Amino acid sequence: MEADLRELAANSLKKMFQDANPSTTFAGDEDVVVNGQRIDVVPTVEHVVNQGGKWLSGVRFDLRLDHKDVPRFAFGAVGIGDSKDETKKVAVEEWLAHFGKSFVSAMLKSDQGIEFEGFIVYPGGLGVRGQLTEKVVEALLDMDKRIFSALAPILSEQSHGSLPMTLNFMIQVDADGKVGGECIKNGEVSAQGLSLLAQLSWPKNGSSYLLRRYYILRRK
Protein backbone atom coordinates (compact mmCIF):
# COMPACT_ATOMS: atom_id res chain seq x y z
CA MET A 1 0.00 0.00 0.00
CA GLU A 2 2.74 2.46 0.98
CA ALA A 3 4.72 1.86 -2.24
CA ASP A 4 1.61 2.81 -4.25
CA LEU A 5 1.01 5.76 -1.95
CA ARG A 6 4.60 6.98 -2.41
CA GLU A 7 4.23 6.86 -6.17
CA LEU A 8 0.88 8.68 -6.04
CA ALA A 9 2.25 11.38 -3.70
CA ALA A 10 5.46 11.89 -5.70
CA ASN A 11 3.66 12.10 -9.04
CA SER A 12 1.08 14.49 -7.58
CA LEU A 13 3.81 16.74 -6.19
CA LYS A 14 5.60 16.64 -9.55
CA LYS A 15 2.43 17.75 -11.29
CA MET A 16 2.05 20.63 -8.84
CA PHE A 17 5.62 21.76 -9.58
CA GLN A 18 5.02 21.43 -13.32
CA ASP A 19 1.81 23.41 -13.15
CA ALA A 20 3.60 26.17 -11.23
CA ASN A 21 6.74 26.10 -13.39
CA PRO A 22 6.83 23.95 -16.57
CA SER A 23 10.65 24.07 -16.60
CA THR A 24 10.95 22.06 -13.36
CA THR A 25 13.27 19.05 -13.95
CA PHE A 26 12.98 15.51 -12.64
CA ALA A 27 15.55 12.80 -11.92
CA GLY A 28 13.31 9.73 -12.17
CA ASP A 29 9.80 8.36 -12.03
CA GLU A 30 9.33 9.16 -8.35
CA ASP A 31 11.97 11.84 -7.80
CA VAL A 32 11.78 15.59 -8.09
CA VAL A 33 14.75 17.92 -8.52
CA VAL A 34 14.14 21.63 -8.05
CA ASN A 35 16.96 24.15 -8.38
CA GLY A 36 19.42 21.28 -8.13
CA GLN A 37 17.88 19.86 -4.94
CA ARG A 38 16.44 16.35 -4.92
CA ILE A 39 13.13 15.83 -3.10
CA ASP A 40 11.86 12.40 -2.03
CA VAL A 41 8.39 11.87 -0.59
CA VAL A 42 8.14 9.29 2.21
CA PRO A 43 4.52 8.61 3.25
CA THR A 44 3.64 6.39 6.21
CA VAL A 45 0.13 5.11 6.89
CA GLU A 46 -0.23 5.45 10.66
CA HIS A 47 -3.74 4.06 11.04
CA VAL A 48 -6.64 2.75 8.98
CA VAL A 49 -10.10 2.30 10.49
CA ASN A 50 -13.65 1.78 9.33
CA GLN A 51 -16.19 4.04 10.98
CA GLY A 52 -19.86 3.72 10.13
CA GLY A 53 -19.17 2.22 6.73
CA LYS A 54 -16.55 4.85 5.80
CA TRP A 55 -12.82 4.17 5.68
CA LEU A 56 -10.43 6.61 7.33
CA SER A 57 -6.64 6.68 6.85
CA GLY A 58 -4.17 8.83 8.78
CA VAL A 59 -1.02 9.42 6.76
CA ARG A 60 2.25 11.11 7.73
CA PHE A 61 4.15 12.60 4.81
CA ASP A 62 7.88 13.13 5.35
CA LEU A 63 10.32 14.73 2.93
CA ARG A 64 13.98 14.04 2.27
CA LEU A 65 16.05 16.76 0.66
CA ASP A 66 19.18 15.40 -1.03
CA HIS A 67 18.63 12.11 0.87
CA LYS A 68 18.44 13.83 4.29
CA ASP A 69 15.33 13.79 6.47
CA VAL A 70 13.88 17.25 7.13
CA PRO A 71 11.50 16.94 10.12
CA ARG A 72 10.18 20.48 9.73
CA PHE A 73 8.53 19.44 6.45
CA ALA A 74 6.60 16.53 8.01
CA PHE A 75 2.85 16.85 7.60
CA GLY A 76 -0.09 14.68 8.68
CA ALA A 77 -3.21 14.29 6.56
CA VAL A 78 -6.43 12.33 6.87
CA GLY A 79 -8.24 10.65 4.00
CA ILE A 80 -11.91 9.59 4.23
CA GLY A 81 -13.63 7.50 1.57
CA ASP A 82 -15.70 4.48 0.62
CA SER A 83 -12.57 2.33 0.12
CA LYS A 84 -8.99 2.18 1.37
CA ASP A 85 -7.73 3.24 -2.06
CA GLU A 86 -9.99 6.27 -2.04
CA THR A 87 -8.68 7.34 1.36
CA LYS A 88 -5.12 7.34 -0.05
CA LYS A 89 -6.13 9.70 -2.83
CA VAL A 90 -7.99 11.99 -0.44
CA ALA A 91 -5.04 12.07 2.00
CA VAL A 92 -2.69 13.06 -0.85
CA GLU A 93 -5.13 15.77 -1.95
CA GLU A 94 -5.27 17.16 1.60
CA TRP A 95 -1.46 17.08 1.88
CA LEU A 96 -1.09 18.96 -1.40
CA ALA A 97 -3.78 21.52 -0.53
CA HIS A 98 -2.23 22.45 2.81
CA PHE A 99 1.47 21.57 2.58
CA GLY A 100 2.13 21.23 -1.15
CA LYS A 101 0.79 24.65 -2.14
CA SER A 102 3.08 26.34 0.40
CA PHE A 103 6.11 24.11 -0.28
CA VAL A 104 6.05 24.43 -4.06
CA SER A 105 5.77 28.23 -3.88
CA ALA A 106 8.64 28.43 -1.38
CA MET A 107 10.92 26.10 -3.35
CA LEU A 108 10.33 28.03 -6.55
CA LYS A 109 10.75 31.31 -4.65
CA SER A 110 7.48 32.56 -6.06
CA ASP A 111 6.75 36.28 -5.98
CA GLN A 112 3.20 35.50 -4.86
CA GLY A 113 4.09 35.28 -1.15
CA ILE A 114 3.05 37.71 1.57
CA GLU A 115 5.72 40.17 2.74
CA PHE A 116 5.94 40.56 6.50
CA GLU A 117 8.77 42.17 8.51
CA GLY A 118 11.70 40.72 6.59
CA PHE A 119 9.96 37.49 5.56
CA ILE A 120 8.29 36.21 2.45
CA VAL A 121 5.44 33.99 3.68
CA TYR A 122 3.90 31.22 1.57
CA PRO A 123 0.54 30.06 2.97
CA GLY A 124 -1.04 26.71 2.27
CA GLY A 125 -4.76 26.31 1.73
CA LEU A 126 -7.20 27.20 4.50
CA GLY A 127 -8.60 24.06 6.11
CA VAL A 128 -11.81 24.35 8.11
CA ARG A 129 -14.19 21.85 9.66
CA GLY A 130 -17.59 22.77 10.99
CA GLN A 131 -20.65 24.58 9.74
CA LEU A 132 -19.16 28.00 9.04
CA THR A 133 -20.97 31.04 7.71
CA GLU A 134 -19.58 32.72 4.61
CA LYS A 135 -18.78 35.78 6.72
CA VAL A 136 -16.63 33.72 9.11
CA VAL A 137 -14.74 32.06 6.24
CA GLU A 138 -14.00 35.47 4.70
CA ALA A 139 -12.79 36.75 8.08
CA LEU A 140 -10.47 33.75 8.51
CA LEU A 141 -8.99 34.24 5.05
CA ASP A 142 -8.20 37.84 5.98
CA MET A 143 -6.30 36.96 9.19
CA ASP A 144 -2.84 36.09 7.84
CA LYS A 145 -1.05 39.30 8.84
CA ARG A 146 -2.76 39.35 12.24
CA ILE A 147 -1.52 35.81 12.78
CA PHE A 148 2.05 36.77 11.81
CA SER A 149 1.92 39.78 14.12
CA ALA A 150 0.72 37.62 17.01
CA LEU A 151 3.53 35.11 16.38
CA ALA A 152 6.23 37.81 16.04
CA PRO A 153 8.01 36.74 19.27
CA ILE A 154 8.75 33.28 17.88
CA LEU A 155 9.34 34.47 14.30
CA SER A 156 12.15 36.75 15.48
CA GLU A 157 14.10 33.68 16.63
CA GLN A 158 14.54 32.49 13.04
CA SER A 159 18.04 32.99 11.65
CA HIS A 160 19.08 33.35 8.01
CA GLY A 161 19.72 29.60 7.70
CA SER A 162 19.55 27.53 4.56
CA LEU A 163 16.15 26.07 5.47
CA PRO A 164 13.04 28.22 5.78
CA MET A 165 10.84 28.31 8.86
CA THR A 166 7.65 26.26 8.92
CA LEU A 167 4.50 26.94 10.95
CA ASN A 168 1.65 24.47 11.17
CA PHE A 169 -1.27 25.03 13.49
CA MET A 170 -4.74 23.80 14.29
CA ILE A 171 -7.09 26.05 16.22
CA GLN A 172 -10.43 24.97 17.64
CA VAL A 173 -12.83 27.77 18.44
CA ASP A 174 -15.77 26.70 20.60
CA ALA A 175 -19.21 28.27 20.43
CA ASP A 176 -18.44 30.24 23.61
CA GLY A 177 -15.23 31.64 22.08
CA LYS A 178 -12.83 29.37 24.01
CA VAL A 179 -9.72 28.59 21.94
CA GLY A 180 -7.54 25.46 21.97
CA GLY A 181 -5.38 23.52 19.56
CA GLU A 182 -1.75 23.02 18.64
CA CYS A 183 1.05 25.05 17.06
CA ILE A 184 4.09 23.40 15.47
CA LYS A 185 7.18 25.40 14.53
CA ASN A 186 9.90 23.74 12.46
CA GLY A 187 8.45 20.31 13.24
CA GLU A 188 8.33 20.81 17.03
CA VAL A 189 5.32 21.63 19.22
CA SER A 190 5.39 25.26 20.38
CA ALA A 191 3.38 25.95 23.52
CA GLN A 192 4.33 29.62 23.23
CA GLY A 193 3.01 29.72 19.68
CA LEU A 194 -0.36 28.30 20.73
CA SER A 195 -0.56 30.74 23.64
CA LEU A 196 0.07 33.66 21.27
CA LEU A 197 -2.53 32.41 18.77
CA ALA A 198 -5.10 31.90 21.53
CA GLN A 199 -4.89 35.61 22.37
CA LEU A 200 -6.17 36.59 18.93
CA SER A 201 -9.79 37.58 18.47
CA TRP A 202 -11.01 34.65 16.34
CA PRO A 203 -14.30 35.06 14.44
CA LYS A 204 -17.31 33.74 16.34
CA ASN A 205 -19.52 31.34 14.46
CA GLY A 206 -22.31 30.38 16.85
CA SER A 207 -20.98 26.81 16.86
CA SER A 208 -17.57 25.17 17.20
CA TYR A 209 -15.16 24.99 14.28
CA LEU A 210 -11.63 23.79 13.55
CA LEU A 211 -9.10 25.76 11.52
CA ARG A 212 -5.88 24.41 10.04
CA ARG A 213 -3.20 26.53 8.38
CA TYR A 214 0.36 25.87 7.19
CA TYR A 215 3.01 28.47 6.32
CA ILE A 216 6.57 28.43 5.04
CA LEU A 217 8.56 31.59 5.76
CA ARG A 218 11.78 32.62 4.02
CA ARG A 219 14.00 35.49 5.02
CA LYS A 220 14.11 38.16 2.32
N, C-alpha and C positions, 0 to 999 in steps of 0.2 A: 504493500500500500504506500509506504513512504517513498519508495523509488519512483512510483508514478506521480506522487505528490510533488517530489523534487522537480521532476521534469515539467509538470504543469506550472509550478511556481516560477521556475527559471524562464520558461518560454513566455509566460505572462509578463514577467519583469522586462524581458528583452523587447517585447512588443511595446511596452510603455516607453522604454528608452527610444525605440525607433519612431514612435509617434511624436515624441517630443523633439527628437533630433535624428533625421534619417541617416546621418553620417556616422552614427554610433557603430563601432566595430565589435565583432564577436570572435572568440577564440575556438569555440566548439559548440556542439549541439545544446549543451546545458550551461555554458559559460558565457559571461558577459565581461567585456573589457571596455572601460570608459576612461578616456584620458590616460591610457597606459596602465590602468589599475584593474586587476582581475577581481571579479565579484562572484562568489559561489553562494547559492541559497541552500540552507540546511534546515528543512522543516522536520519537526518531531510531533507526532500525534500523541498528546498527553492523556487524553481520555476520549472514549466513544460510548455514548449511552443512548438508549431508546426511551423517550419520554412521551407517553400518550400517543404512540404511533408515529412520532417524528424522531428522526435520528439527529443527534447533536455531537459534533466533534470539536474538541479544543486543540488547537494547533499552535505550537511555538515555532516561529520562524527566526532562525539565526542567520547571520551573514558572516562570511569570511572574505577579507580583503587581502589579496595576494597571499592566500593560504593561511592567514592569521585570523583567529576568532576576534570579533569586535562586539563585546557584550552590550555596548550602548545602542547597537542597532537591533537588538533582540525585540521581537514584538509578538504578542499573543493575539490570536483571532479565533472566533467561534463560527462554525458553520452549522446551519440547521437545514434539514431537507428530508425528503421522503425516502432517501437511500443513503448509504455510506458514501457512495461516489459523489452524490450531489452535495453532501456536506463538505467534501474536499474542495469542490469548485467554489462554494460559497465562502469558505474560509480564506481561500486565495483572493477572492474578490474583496473581502473585508480588509485583508492585509494590504492589498494594492491601494484601496481607497484611502486608508488612514496613513500607512507607512510609505507605500510606494510613491504616492503623489509627492510627498515631502522629500523623499530620498532622491528620486530622479531629478527633481528641480535643483536640489543642493549639489548633486554630483556634476550636473551640467552647468552649474553656476548661472542659473537662469536669472534674467533681470526682472522677473516677475515677483520676486520676494518682497517682503515688507521691511522697510528700513526702520531700525529702532536703536538709538543710542550706540552707534558703532557696530551694530549687527545687521546682517541681512537674514531675515527669518522666513523659512519656507514651511507653511502650514500644510498639514494633511487635511483630508476631508473632515467635516464635522459629523460626528457620530452621536445620535440621540436615541434614547429609548423612552417611551412613554407617550401619552396622548398630549402633544404640545400644540398650542395655538400658533397660528402663523406669526402673530406678533412676537411671541416668545422666541421662535426660531430666528426671526430677523434680528432680534436683540442679541441673541447668542452669537450670530455671525458677525456682529459689529463689536464684539468684545476683545478682539485680539490685542490691541494696544493697551487696553486696561489690564489685561492679563499680564503682558510683559512688564508693565509698570509695577504691578503688585509683586512680581517675581524678581524685581531689580536686585534685591540683596543677594540672591543666589546666582543671578546672571553675571554680576560683577566679579565673581570668583573665576570665571572662565578665562584662561590664558589664550595667547595666540598660537595654540598648538596645531599640529597637522590635522587632527580630527575635529570636526565641528561638535558643538554641544547638542544633545538631544533632550527634549522634554516630552513626557508622555503622562497624561493625567486623566483620571476618571473622577468626575464630581457628581454626587447624588444630591439633589435638592428636594427635600421633603415638602409636602403641602404647607407645613407651618414655617417654611423658610430655613429649617435646620440643614446644615451642609456637612457632608462627609465625603470620603473617597480615598484616593491615593494619588500621589505625585511621584514620578520616577525621573530622576535626572541622570543622564549618562549611564543608564542601566541600573541605577541604585535607588532604592526608596528614599525619598526626601521628606522627612516629617516637617521640616521648616517650610518646604515648598507647599505642602498641603495646608499648613497653618496660614500662610500668606494668601493662598487662593480662597480659603474659607472666609477671609475678611472682606472679600469682594461682595458687592451687592448683586447677587444673581437674580435674573428675572423670575418672578413668581408666576406659577402656572395654574394654581388651584388644585393641582395634584402632583404627586412625586414624578421626577424624571431623572434620567441618567445622561450625562454628557461625557463624551470622550474626544480628546484632541491630542494631536501629535505635532511636534515642531522640531525642525532642525535649524540651528542657528550658526551662522558663520561670521567670524569677525571680518569687517570690511578691510 
